[in-house]
């Protein structure tokens, strides 16, 4: 069987590792940014995936020029689904039609093939994803997997939980390693780290008492064992011994209209100074940011090993990986 997953553009290869672990997937193919198809015998464990947003059993995918072309192709498909069904469409880009047009048109095609419809309590959800001139259709397995139940107290400046999970995986965190997030906000990176590597030693720090309180509530709901404390970056050298930390993974504050660069400058200078001291010789500092050039201004005591672009909800992020020594 063929399946389609939707993940964060730029992180497809990292997420393929999890899919292999969950369903022994093979024959991966990235169709467009964020969309990957593969083959697997079983799909139930896809609902446990932490690095995807949506999963479906693939029916068809193709490029199109107009909606008539879509309907003509789908009219030739022999659908095999449990009834009743409903069609749900998500659309990105500029088109001459809207999502409702597609839902009603496909619904009519499948209804005319002898299947009953139920808009409120269907047994099968036919999921459609339209991305510019690409069309995907399948039977929905899971959706909105980035909406974690534990995230009761959310910081609007924190990153999405799927991105946080993929960053932890990208850092190659291992069990029993020590990982620190010095700007943890609502705790999403430390919590995802604890879910990914249950035996790792995980710390989340923040200088805002409300963030610390909210992160603790979220961690309790997630049932993870992590330390969340109110400290600013100047305390890193007191909390951790020199050359003791394996991974620092964080999303530090960036300049805004309210938060000027001159206020952030001493924080970044102190952060990079402390990071170099507490990181192990082979440890890494992984920063995800929307202002990579600003961050790199303060990294002169660490070497930039890698820079990677990722995209989520119309926002571009850079993943910066630093080490103490050149590779």
KOLTI-768940 format. One record per residue (C-alpha): x, y, z; residue in three letters; residue number from 0. Coordinates in Angstrom, 1 decimal, padded with zeros to 4 digits. Layout:
BEGIN
c1:X&c2:Y&c3:Z&residu:ALA&num:NUM
...
//
This chain:
BEGIN
c1:000.0&c2:000.0&c3:000.0&residu:UNK&num:0
c1:001.1&c2:003.6&c3:-000.7&residu:UNK&num:1
c1:000.8&c2:006.3&c3:001.9&residu:UNK&num:2
c1:001.3&c2:010.1&c3:001.9&residu:UNK&num:3
c1:002.6&c2:012.1&c3:004.9&residu:UNK&num:4
c1:002.6&c2:015.9&c3:005.3&residu:UNK&num:5
c1:005.6&c2:017.2&c3:007.3&residu:UNK&num:6
c1:007.6&c2:020.4&c3:007.6&residu:UNK&num:7
c1:009.2&c2:021.4&c3:004.4&residu:UNK&num:8
c1:013.0&c2:021.0&c3:004.7&residu:UNK&num:9
c1:012.7&c2:018.2&c3:007.3&residu:UNK&num:10
c1:011.5&c2:015.4&c3:005.1&residu:UNK&num:11
c1:014.6&c2:013.2&c3:005.3&residu:UNK&num:12
c1:014.7&c2:013.5&c3:009.1&residu:UNK&num:13
c1:011.0&c2:012.5&c3:009.4&residu:UNK&num:14
c1:011.6&c2:009.5&c3:007.1&residu:UNK&num:15
c1:013.7&c2:008.0&c3:009.8&residu:UNK&num:16
c1:010.7&c2:008.0&c3:012.2&residu:UNK&num:17
c1:008.4&c2:006.5&c3:009.6&residu:UNK&num:18
c1:010.8&c2:003.6&c3:009.0&residu:UNK&num:19
c1:010.8&c2:003.0&c3:012.8&residu:UNK&num:20
c1:007.0&c2:003.0&c3:013.0&residu:UNK&num:21
c1:005.9&c2:001.1&c3:009.9&residu:UNK&num:22
c1:009.0&c2:-000.3&c3:008.3&residu:UNK&num:23
c1:008.4&c2:002.0&c3:005.3&residu:UNK&num:24
c1:010.3&c2:001.8&c3:002.0&residu:UNK&num:25
c1:010.5&c2:003.4&c3:-001.4&residu:UNK&num:26
c1:010.3&c2:007.0&c3:-000.2&residu:UNK&num:27
c1:009.6&c2:009.7&c3:-002.7&residu:UNK&num:28
c1:009.4&c2:013.4&c3:-002.0&residu:UNK&num:29
c1:006.8&c2:014.8&c3:-004.4&residu:UNK&num:30
c1:006.9&c2:018.5&c3:-003.4&residu:UNK&num:31
c1:008.2&c2:020.3&c3:-000.3&residu:UNK&num:32
c1:006.6&c2:018.7&c3:002.8&residu:UNK&num:33
c1:004.9&c2:015.9&c3:001.0&residu:UNK&num:34
c1:006.4&c2:012.4&c3:000.9&residu:UNK&num:35
c1:004.9&c2:009.1&c3:-000.4&residu:UNK&num:36
c1:006.1&c2:005.6&c3:000.6&residu:UNK&num:37
c1:005.1&c2:002.0&c3:000.8&residu:UNK&num:38
c1:004.3&c2:000.0&c3:003.9&residu:UNK&num:39
c1:002.3&c2:-003.1&c3:004.9&residu:UNK&num:40
c1:000.6&c2:-001.5&c3:008.0&residu:UNK&num:41
c1:-000.3&c2:002.0&c3:008.8&residu:UNK&num:42
c1:-001.8&c2:002.0&c3:012.3&residu:UNK&num:43
c1:001.4&c2:003.2&c3:013.9&residu:UNK&num:44
c1:001.4&c2:006.3&c3:011.7&residu:UNK&num:45
c1:-001.0&c2:007.8&c3:014.2&residu:UNK&num:46
c1:001.9&c2:007.8&c3:016.7&residu:UNK&num:47
c1:004.2&c2:009.8&c3:014.5&residu:UNK&num:48
c1:005.5&c2:012.9&c3:016.2&residu:UNK&num:49
c1:007.1&c2:014.6&c3:013.2&residu:UNK&num:50
c1:004.1&c2:014.7&c3:010.8&residu:UNK&num:51
c1:001.0&c2:016.9&c3:010.5&residu:UNK&num:52
c1:-001.2&c2:014.6&c3:008.4&residu:UNK&num:53
c1:-001.2&c2:011.0&c3:007.1&residu:UNK&num:54
c1:-003.4&c2:009.4&c3:004.5&residu:UNK&num:55
c1:-003.7&c2:006.1&c3:002.5&residu:UNK&num:56
c1:-002.9&c2:007.4&c3:-001.0&residu:UNK&num:57
c1:-005.5&c2:007.1&c3:-003.7&residu:UNK&num:58
c1:-003.9&c2:009.3&c3:-006.4&residu:UNK&num:59
c1:-001.7&c2:012.4&c3:-007.0&residu:UNK&num:60
c1:-001.0&c2:014.4&c3:-010.1&residu:UNK&num:61
c1:-000.5&c2:017.9&c3:-011.5&residu:UNK&num:62
c1:-003.5&c2:019.7&c3:-012.9&residu:UNK&num:63
c1:-004.4&c2:022.9&c3:-014.9&residu:UNK&num:64
c1:-008.0&c2:023.4&c3:-013.8&residu:UNK&num:65
c1:-010.8&c2:021.8&c3:-011.8&residu:UNK&num:66
c1:-012.4&c2:020.1&c3:-014.8&residu:UNK&num:67
c1:-009.1&c2:018.2&c3:-015.3&residu:UNK&num:68
c1:-009.3&c2:017.1&c3:-011.6&residu:UNK&num:69
c1:-012.8&c2:015.8&c3:-011.9&residu:UNK&num:70
c1:-012.2&c2:014.0&c3:-015.2&residu:UNK&num:71
c1:-009.3&c2:012.1&c3:-013.7&residu:UNK&num:72
c1:-011.2&c2:011.2&c3:-010.5&residu:UNK&num:73
c1:-014.2&c2:010.0&c3:-012.4&residu:UNK&num:74
c1:-012.1&c2:007.2&c3:-013.8&residu:UNK&num:75
c1:-010.9&c2:005.9&c3:-010.4&residu:UNK&num:76
c1:-012.5&c2:002.9&c3:-008.8&residu:UNK&num:77
c1:-013.0&c2:004.0&c3:-005.2&residu:UNK&num:78
c1:-013.0&c2:001.2&c3:-002.5&residu:UNK&num:79
c1:-014.1&c2:002.8&c3:000.7&residu:UNK&num:80
c1:-016.3&c2:002.2&c3:003.7&residu:UNK&num:81
c1:-019.5&c2:004.2&c3:003.6&residu:UNK&num:82
c1:-020.8&c2:006.6&c3:004.5&residu:UNK&num:83
c1:-018.1&c2:009.1&c3:003.5&residu:UNK&num:84
c1:-017.3&c2:012.8&c3:003.4&residu:UNK&num:85
c1:-014.8&c2:014.8&c3:001.5&residu:UNK&num:86
c1:-012.5&c2:017.4&c3:003.2&residu:UNK&num:87
c1:-010.2&c2:019.7&c3:001.1&residu:UNK&num:88
c1:-007.2&c2:021.8&c3:002.2&residu:UNK&num:89
c1:-005.9&c2:024.2&c3:-000.4&residu:UNK&num:90
c1:-002.8&c2:026.3&c3:-000.7&residu:UNK&num:91
c1:-002.1&c2:028.8&c3:-003.6&residu:UNK&num:92
c1:-004.2&c2:030.8&c3:-006.0&residu:UNK&num:93
c1:-006.9&c2:028.9&c3:-007.9&residu:UNK&num:94
c1:-010.1&c2:029.7&c3:-009.9&residu:UNK&num:95
c1:-012.0&c2:027.5&c3:-007.5&residu:UNK&num:96
c1:-012.4&c2:027.2&c3:-003.7&residu:UNK&num:97
c1:-012.2&c2:024.2&c3:-001.4&residu:UNK&num:98
c1:-016.0&c2:023.9&c3:-001.2&residu:UNK&num:99
c1:-016.1&c2:023.5&c3:-005.0&residu:UNK&num:100
c1:-013.7&c2:020.6&c3:-004.8&residu:UNK&num:101
c1:-015.5&c2:018.9&c3:-001.9&residu:UNK&num:102
c1:-018.9&c2:019.0&c3:-003.6&residu:UNK&num:103
c1:-017.5&c2:018.0&c3:-007.0&residu:UNK&num:104
c1:-015.6&c2:015.0&c3:-005.7&residu:UNK&num:105
c1:-018.5&c2:014.1&c3:-003.3&residu:UNK&num:106
c1:-020.8&c2:013.9&c3:-006.3&residu:UNK&num:107
c1:-018.4&c2:011.7&c3:-008.2&residu:UNK&num:108
c1:-018.1&c2:009.2&c3:-005.4&residu:UNK&num:109
c1:-021.8&c2:009.4&c3:-004.6&residu:UNK&num:110
c1:-022.6&c2:008.5&c3:-008.2&residu:UNK&num:111
c1:-020.4&c2:005.4&c3:-007.9&residu:UNK&num:112
c1:-022.9&c2:004.1&c3:-005.3&residu:UNK&num:113
c1:-021.5&c2:005.3&c3:-002.0&residu:UNK&num:114
c1:-023.6&c2:007.1&c3:000.7&residu:UNK&num:115
c1:-022.6&c2:010.4&c3:002.2&residu:UNK&num:116
c1:-022.7&c2:011.5&c3:005.9&residu:UNK&num:117
c1:-021.3&c2:015.0&c3:006.6&residu:UNK&num:118
c1:-021.3&c2:014.7&c3:010.4&residu:UNK&num:119
c1:-020.5&c2:011.0&c3:011.2&residu:UNK&num:120
c1:-018.7&c2:009.4&c3:008.3&residu:UNK&num:121
c1:-016.8&c2:006.1&c3:008.4&residu:UNK&num:122
c1:-014.4&c2:007.4&c3:005.7&residu:UNK&num:123
c1:-012.9&c2:010.8&c3:005.3&residu:UNK&num:124
c1:-011.6&c2:011.4&c3:001.8&residu:UNK&num:125
c1:-008.8&c2:013.9&c3:002.3&residu:UNK&num:126
c1:-007.7&c2:016.3&c3:-000.5&residu:UNK&num:127
c1:-004.6&c2:018.4&c3:-000.4&residu:UNK&num:128
c1:-004.1&c2:021.0&c3:-003.2&residu:UNK&num:129
c1:-000.8&c2:022.7&c3:-003.3&residu:UNK&num:130
c1:-000.5&c2:025.2&c3:-006.2&residu:UNK&num:131
c1:-000.8&c2:022.9&c3:-009.2&residu:UNK&num:132
c1:-000.4&c2:019.6&c3:-007.3&residu:UNK&num:133
c1:-003.4&c2:017.4&c3:-006.3&residu:UNK&num:134
c1:-003.3&c2:014.7&c3:-003.6&residu:UNK&num:135
c1:-006.3&c2:012.5&c3:-002.6&residu:UNK&num:136
c1:-006.4&c2:009.7&c3:-000.1&residu:UNK&num:137
c1:-008.2&c2:008.1&c3:002.9&residu:UNK&num:138
c1:-007.4&c2:010.1&c3:006.0&residu:UNK&num:139
c1:-005.5&c2:008.2&c3:008.7&residu:UNK&num:140
c1:-004.7&c2:011.1&c3:011.0&residu:UNK&num:141
c1:-004.7&c2:014.9&c3:010.9&residu:UNK&num:142
c1:-003.6&c2:017.9&c3:013.1&residu:UNK&num:143
c1:-000.9&c2:015.7&c3:014.8&residu:UNK&num:144
c1:001.0&c2:018.8&c3:015.6&residu:UNK&num:145
c1:-001.7&c2:019.8&c3:018.1&residu:UNK&num:146
c1:-000.4&c2:018.1&c3:021.2&residu:UNK&num:147
c1:-002.8&c2:017.5&c3:024.1&residu:UNK&num:148
c1:-000.2&c2:018.5&c3:026.7&residu:UNK&num:149
c1:000.1&c2:022.0&c3:025.3&residu:UNK&num:150
c1:-002.5&c2:023.7&c3:027.5&residu:UNK&num:151
c1:-000.4&c2:026.8&c3:028.2&residu:UNK&num:152
c1:001.0&c2:028.0&c3:024.9&residu:UNK&num:153
c1:003.5&c2:030.8&c3:024.3&residu:UNK&num:154
c1:002.7&c2:032.6&c3:021.0&residu:UNK&num:155
c1:006.5&c2:033.0&c3:020.3&residu:UNK&num:156
c1:007.3&c2:029.3&c3:020.8&residu:UNK&num:157
c1:007.7&c2:027.0&c3:017.8&residu:UNK&num:158
c1:005.3&c2:024.3&c3:016.7&residu:UNK&num:159
c1:005.5&c2:021.0&c3:018.5&residu:UNK&num:160
c1:006.3&c2:019.0&c3:015.2&residu:UNK&num:161
c1:009.2&c2:021.4&c3:014.5&residu:UNK&num:162
c1:010.4&c2:021.0&c3:018.0&residu:UNK&num:163
c1:010.3&c2:017.2&c3:017.8&residu:UNK&num:164
c1:012.1&c2:017.2&c3:014.4&residu:UNK&num:165
c1:014.8&c2:019.5&c3:015.8&residu:UNK&num:166
c1:015.5&c2:017.1&c3:018.7&residu:UNK&num:167
c1:015.8&c2:014.2&c3:016.2&residu:UNK&num:168
c1:018.0&c2:016.4&c3:014.0&residu:UNK&num:169
c1:020.3&c2:017.0&c3:017.0&residu:UNK&num:170
c1:020.8&c2:013.2&c3:017.3&residu:UNK&num:171
c1:019.9&c2:013.2&c3:020.9&residu:UNK&num:172
c1:020.7&c2:009.9&c3:022.6&residu:UNK&num:173
c1:019.4&c2:008.3&c3:025.7&residu:UNK&num:174
c1:021.2&c2:009.4&c3:028.9&residu:UNK&num:175
c1:022.6&c2:012.5&c3:027.2&residu:UNK&num:176
c1:022.2&c2:015.9&c3:028.7&residu:UNK&num:177
c1:020.2&c2:018.4&c3:026.7&residu:UNK&num:178
c1:019.4&c2:022.0&c3:027.7&residu:UNK&num:179
c1:017.0&c2:024.7&c3:026.3&residu:UNK&num:180
c1:018.0&c2:028.0&c3:027.9&residu:UNK&num:181
c1:015.0&c2:029.9&c3:026.3&residu:UNK&num:182
c1:012.3&c2:027.2&c3:026.8&residu:UNK&num:183
c1:009.2&c2:029.5&c3:026.7&residu:UNK&num:184
c1:006.2&c2:027.1&c3:027.1&residu:UNK&num:185
c1:008.6&c2:024.0&c3:027.3&residu:UNK&num:186
c1:007.9&c2:022.6&c3:023.9&residu:UNK&num:187
c1:011.5&c2:021.7&c3:023.0&residu:UNK&num:188
c1:012.3&c2:020.0&c3:026.4&residu:UNK&num:189
c1:009.0&c2:018.2&c3:026.4&residu:UNK&num:190
c1:009.5&c2:016.9&c3:022.9&residu:UNK&num:191
c1:013.0&c2:015.9&c3:023.9&residu:UNK&num:192
c1:011.6&c2:013.9&c3:026.8&residu:UNK&num:193
c1:009.1&c2:012.2&c3:024.6&residu:UNK&num:194
c1:011.8&c2:011.3&c3:022.0&residu:UNK&num:195
c1:014.5&c2:010.1&c3:024.5&residu:UNK&num:196
c1:012.9&c2:009.1&c3:027.8&residu:UNK&num:197
c1:016.2&c2:008.4&c3:029.6&residu:UNK&num:198
c1:017.9&c2:011.7&c3:028.6&residu:UNK&num:199
c1:018.6&c2:014.3&c3:031.2&residu:UNK&num:200
c1:016.6&c2:017.3&c3:030.1&residu:UNK&num:201
c1:016.6&c2:020.9&c3:031.4&residu:UNK&num:202
c1:014.4&c2:023.8&c3:030.4&residu:UNK&num:203
c1:015.4&c2:027.3&c3:031.6&residu:UNK&num:204
c1:013.7&c2:030.7&c3:031.1&residu:UNK&num:205
c1:014.0&c2:034.1&c3:032.8&residu:UNK&num:206
c1:010.3&c2:034.7&c3:032.7&residu:UNK&num:207
c1:008.4&c2:033.3&c3:035.7&residu:UNK&num:208
c1:005.1&c2:032.9&c3:033.7&residu:UNK&num:209
c1:006.9&c2:030.9&c3:031.0&residu:UNK&num:210
c1:008.4&c2:028.7&c3:033.7&residu:UNK&num:211
c1:005.0&c2:028.1&c3:035.3&residu:UNK&num:212
c1:003.4&c2:027.4&c3:032.0&residu:UNK&num:213
c1:006.2&c2:025.0&c3:030.9&residu:UNK&num:214
c1:005.8&c2:023.1&c3:034.2&residu:UNK&num:215
c1:002.0&c2:022.7&c3:033.7&residu:UNK&num:216
c1:002.6&c2:021.4&c3:030.1&residu:UNK&num:217
c1:005.3&c2:019.0&c3:031.3&residu:UNK&num:218
c1:003.0&c2:017.6&c3:033.9&residu:UNK&num:219
c1:000.3&c2:017.1&c3:031.4&residu:UNK&num:220
c1:002.8&c2:015.4&c3:029.1&residu:UNK&num:221
c1:003.9&c2:013.1&c3:032.0&residu:UNK&num:222
c1:007.6&c2:013.7&c3:031.3&residu:UNK&num:223
c1:010.4&c2:014.0&c3:033.8&residu:UNK&num:224
c1:012.3&c2:017.2&c3:033.0&residu:UNK&num:225
c1:013.8&c2:020.1&c3:035.1&residu:UNK&num:226
c1:012.2&c2:023.5&c3:034.4&residu:UNK&num:227
c1:013.7&c2:026.4&c3:036.3&residu:UNK&num:228
c1:013.8&c2:030.2&c3:036.3&residu:UNK&num:229
c1:017.3&c2:031.2&c3:035.4&residu:UNK&num:230
c1:018.7&c2:033.5&c3:032.7&residu:UNK&num:231
c1:021.7&c2:032.5&c3:030.5&residu:UNK&num:232
c1:024.3&c2:034.0&c3:032.9&residu:UNK&num:233
c1:023.6&c2:031.0&c3:035.2&residu:UNK&num:234
c1:024.5&c2:028.3&c3:032.8&residu:UNK&num:235
c1:028.1&c2:028.1&c3:034.1&residu:UNK&num:236
c1:026.8&c2:027.7&c3:037.6&residu:UNK&num:237
c1:024.2&c2:025.0&c3:036.8&residu:UNK&num:238
c1:026.4&c2:022.9&c3:034.5&residu:UNK&num:239
c1:030.0&c2:021.9&c3:034.8&residu:UNK&num:240
c1:032.5&c2:022.8&c3:032.1&residu:UNK&num:241
c1:032.4&c2:020.4&c3:029.2&residu:UNK&num:242
c1:029.3&c2:018.6&c3:030.6&residu:UNK&num:243
c1:026.4&c2:019.3&c3:028.2&residu:UNK&num:244
c1:025.8&c2:017.1&c3:025.1&residu:UNK&num:245
c1:023.2&c2:019.2&c3:023.3&residu:UNK&num:246
c1:021.8&c2:022.7&c3:023.5&residu:UNK&num:247
c1:018.6&c2:023.0&c3:021.4&residu:UNK&num:248
c1:016.8&c2:026.3&c3:021.6&residu:UNK&num:249
c1:014.7&c2:029.0&c3:019.9&residu:UNK&num:250
c1:016.1&c2:032.3&c3:021.4&residu:UNK&num:251
c1:014.3&c2:035.6&c3:021.3&residu:UNK&num:252
c1:014.7&c2:037.7&c3:018.1&residu:UNK&num:253
c1:014.6&c2:041.5&c3:017.5&residu:UNK&num:254
c1:011.2&c2:043.0&c3:017.1&residu:UNK&num:255
c1:009.6&c2:046.4&c3:017.2&residu:UNK&num:256
c1:009.3&c2:046.1&c3:021.0&residu:UNK&num:257
c1:012.4&c2:044.1&c3:021.6&residu:UNK&num:258
c1:015.3&c2:046.1&c3:020.2&residu:UNK&num:259
c1:018.7&c2:044.6&c3:019.1&residu:UNK&num:260
c1:020.6&c2:046.6&c3:021.7&residu:UNK&num:261
c1:018.7&c2:044.8&c3:024.5&residu:UNK&num:262
c1:019.3&c2:041.4&c3:023.0&residu:UNK&num:263
c1:023.0&c2:041.9&c3:022.3&residu:UNK&num:264
c1:024.3&c2:041.3&c3:025.9&residu:UNK&num:265
c1:022.0&c2:038.3&c3:026.2&residu:UNK&num:266
c1:023.4&c2:036.7&c3:023.0&residu:UNK&num:267
c1:027.0&c2:037.5&c3:023.9&residu:UNK&num:268
c1:026.5&c2:035.9&c3:027.4&residu:UNK&num:269
c1:024.7&c2:032.9&c3:025.9&residu:UNK&num:270
c1:027.4&c2:032.1&c3:023.4&residu:UNK&num:271
c1:030.1&c2:032.6&c3:026.0&residu:UNK&num:272
c1:028.4&c2:030.2&c3:028.4&residu:UNK&num:273
c1:027.5&c2:027.7&c3:025.6&residu:UNK&num:274
c1:031.1&c2:027.3&c3:024.6&residu:UNK&num:275
c1:032.1&c2:026.6&c3:028.2&residu:UNK&num:276
c1:029.5&c2:024.0&c3:029.1&residu:UNK&num:277
c1:029.4&c2:022.1&c3:025.8&residu:UNK&num:278
c1:031.3&c2:018.9&c3:025.6&residu:UNK&num:279
c1:034.1&c2:018.7&c3:023.0&residu:UNK&num:280
c1:031.8&c2:016.9&c3:020.6&residu:UNK&num:281
c1:028.6&c2:018.6&c3:021.8&residu:UNK&num:282
c1:026.4&c2:020.8&c3:019.6&residu:UNK&num:283
c1:024.5&c2:024.0&c3:019.8&residu:UNK&num:284
c1:021.4&c2:023.9&c3:017.6&residu:UNK&num:285
c1:019.5&c2:027.1&c3:017.2&residu:UNK&num:286
c1:016.2&c2:027.6&c3:015.2&residu:UNK&num:287
c1:015.6&c2:031.2&c3:014.3&residu:UNK&num:288
c1:013.9&c2:033.6&c3:011.9&residu:UNK&num:289
c1:016.9&c2:035.9&c3:012.2&residu:UNK&num:290
c1:020.0&c2:033.8&c3:011.3&residu:UNK&num:291
c1:022.2&c2:036.8&c3:010.4&residu:UNK&num:292
c1:021.6&c2:038.4&c3:013.7&residu:UNK&num:293
c1:022.4&c2:035.2&c3:015.6&residu:UNK&num:294
c1:025.6&c2:034.6&c3:013.7&residu:UNK&num:295
c1:026.9&c2:038.0&c3:014.7&residu:UNK&num:296
c1:027.5&c2:036.6&c3:018.2&residu:UNK&num:297
c1:028.8&c2:033.1&c3:017.4&residu:UNK&num:298
c1:032.5&c2:034.0&c3:016.9&residu:UNK&num:299
c1:033.6&c2:031.6&c3:019.7&residu:UNK&num:300
c1:031.8&c2:028.7&c3:018.0&residu:UNK&num:301
c1:032.1&c2:027.2&c3:014.5&residu:UNK&num:302
c1:029.0&c2:027.1&c3:012.3&residu:UNK&num:303
c1:028.8&c2:023.5&c3:011.1&residu:UNK&num:304
c1:025.6&c2:023.6&c3:009.2&residu:UNK&num:305
c1:022.8&c2:025.9&c3:008.1&residu:UNK&num:306
c1:019.4&c2:024.6&c3:006.9&residu:UNK&num:307
c1:016.2&c2:026.3&c3:005.9&residu:UNK&num:308
c1:012.8&c2:025.0&c3:006.9&residu:UNK&num:309
c1:009.3&c2:026.4&c3:006.3&residu:UNK&num:310
c1:006.1&c2:026.3&c3:008.4&residu:UNK&num:311
c1:002.9&c2:028.2&c3:008.2&residu:UNK&num:312
c1:004.3&c2:030.8&c3:005.7&residu:UNK&num:313
c1:007.3&c2:031.4&c3:008.0&residu:UNK&num:314
c1:010.9&c2:030.7&c3:007.1&residu:UNK&num:315
c1:013.2&c2:029.4&c3:009.8&residu:UNK&num:316
c1:017.0&c2:028.7&c3:009.8&residu:UNK&num:317
c1:018.5&c2:025.8&c3:011.7&residu:UNK&num:318
c1:022.0&c2:026.7&c3:012.8&residu:UNK&num:319
c1:024.3&c2:024.0&c3:014.1&residu:UNK&num:320
c1:027.4&c2:025.1&c3:016.0&residu:UNK&num:321
c1:030.3&c2:023.1&c3:017.4&residu:UNK&num:322
c1:033.3&c2:024.0&c3:019.6&residu:UNK&num:323
c1:035.8&c2:022.8&c3:016.9&residu:UNK&num:324
c1:035.8&c2:022.6&c3:013.2&residu:UNK&num:325
c1:034.5&c2:019.3&c3:011.7&residu:UNK&num:326
//
